Amino acid sequence: MSDLLASPDGNASTAMEQSGHLSEKLLARRWGLSRRTLERWRHDDHGPAYLKIGGRIVYAVADIEAFEAARRRTTGAVPAGAGAR
């Protein structure tokens, strides 16, 4: 494993998280989706922004969190401007 991708304890996923990025595999695990779903979302121009570096797909944690925040819903919330009737 490349020293650039591994953290001091040798864990590549920890190093990715510390760099502020998640691999496609880690994002799929975080959201309980398949990697194929993320691939389809990229093809359909859906999902968070991503980087393609050397054939690898990575997602910036800030972009993931922004995507999640934009989809946050609360139970019983009235949409802005809808007003109660």
KAVENMO-V508314 format. One record per residue. RES is the residue in one letter. NEAR is the number of other C-alpha atoms within 12 Angstrom. Layout:
res = (RES & RES)
near = (NEAR & NEAR)
This chain:
res = (M & S & D & L & L & A & S & P & D & G & N & A & S & T & A & M & E & Q & S & G & H & L & S & E & K & L & L & A & R & R & W & G & L & S & R & R & T & L & E & R & W & R & H & D & D & H & G & P & A & Y & L & K & I & G & G & R & I & V & Y & A & V & A & D & I & E & A & F & E & A & A & R & R & R & T & T & G & A & V & P & A & G & A & G & A & R)
near = (11 & 11 & 13 & 16 & 21 & 18 & 18 & 14 & 11 & 15 & 17 & 23 & 26 & 20 & 23 & 27 & 23 & 19 & 20 & 18 & 31 & 34 & 33 & 36 & 25 & 27 & 33 & 23 & 16 & 19 & 19 & 14 & 17 & 17 & 20 & 15 & 20 & 30 & 23 & 14 & 19 & 21 & 14 & 11 & 12 & 14 & 26 & 30 & 26 & 28 & 19 & 15 & 11 & 7 & 9 & 15 & 25 & 32 & 32 & 26 & 26 & 19 & 21 & 27 & 22 & 16 & 19 & 18 & 13 & 13 & 12 & 11 & 11 & 10 & 7 & 7 & 12 & 12 & 11 & 7 & 8 & 8 & 8 & 9 & 5)
